[in-house]
Amino acid sequence: MSYLVISFSHKNLDIKQREKLAFNAEEDKDRFIKQLLDTSSTKELVLLSTCNRVEIIAKSSNVKQSSRNIVEKLASYSGLNFEFLYDRADIYDGDTAVHHLFAVASALDSLVIGETQIVGQLKDAFRFSQVRNYCDQGISRVMHYAFKCAAQVRTATSLGTGSVSVASTAVSKAKELVGDTKGVKALVIGAGAMSELAIKHLITAGFNVTITSRDIKKAQILADSFETRVEVEPYSNLEFLLETIPVMITATSAPYPIITNDNAPSSSIKRYWFDIAVPRDIDEDISMFDLEIYAVDDLQEIVNSNMTQRSAQAKEAYTIVGRATLEFYDWLKNLDVEPIIKNLYVKGDLIIDKKIKNAIKKGYIPKENEENIRKLCQTIITEYLHVPSKQLKNISKNMECDLITATIQNMFTQEATNNDVLKCEHLTKI
């Protein structure tokens, strides 16, 4: 069994293609995962779908077969050509899959390097599979280590500071375009997590914020959560709001555009709309002389500027990710070694117990000395096994770990198991 990650992101697909791959409905995600787990080679699976990426994280007994099955199902779901998707897919297995997952969790593979949303989104995706028993010990172990790695990166670097989300990047661009934000209104469409972030950054930037959503109660609750006043408008007023408010950020989970040529009004003021949803909320065919529209991929200029400033921090973060990948495999191998050491001591205790009982039965030792003799024998066993136990704990640094542990199991415990092959290529690169 090997770790497998298939990745589609802003690096290998444009926004038109990514929005076809997006899983916004839990029912679609649930159905898709079930289909993949019905295949013989894919045993555990987590599906991460965000505005910038779709990641399939799996345990597989046949990486090549699983990869084709996954891409075939994605092609069927999205309507995109299989060969096109397979050629574009970034496919990682073994230690490269673990390294990539840790980099994703640490926001090093994000459009906005250091963005703070991705680790939460990954936790949600993991929780989705975990509660439905779509993943087991293998995925659980690597996920928990990924979250640990992300925490180390946040602690050791300053990547989480500044403009570190798509929402905050959109607000930065809006502020750059508007100039003085005092008294300038900004509209937020949607009442989810991305909308909450957008409102937070708009308030910080000095905008007067209005929110609208089909779910007016949810919008009101979100507005009330801020100390600064956030106006709530009914969704039926959308056209008027779009006409009169100069800055708009939309971040709904609608599976289709909510703003089209039919409901997008012209205006006498200069307007800037930011569509940070995937699939997009704004129809790509909308074009007006008084309107500038920015989608996720259009924010790349600010992202590149931030990346230049963060390059040194990112280098340090990648060092942490590489080290965490190596430590993860060391930890997995130690998990295999610990039961062997325990079995050696248990075997020794069983032999001591058997021999003492036979010695008492045959009159070689008096019954009243049984405990003292047992303690002496256990001391001998402990001292005898001390050095081998220490060496076994260090064996994870040996590339032949699996062969050695299996041999020891056969020799001493007679309980050899078919453990996963846990060789880590990073050992040869350091």
PyMOL commands that set and color helices and strands:
alter all, ss='L'
color gray80, all
select helices_A, chain A and resi 15-21+26-37+63-78+82-88+95-105+118-131+137-156+166-178+193-205+216-224+235-244+296-361+367-393+395-397+401-413+425-428
alter helices_A, ss='H'
color red, helices_A
select strands_A, chain A and resi 2-9+42-49+53-60+90-93+185-189+208-213+231-234+247-250+271-275+291-295
alter strands_A, ss='S'
color yellow, strands_A
deselect
rebuild
show_as cartoon
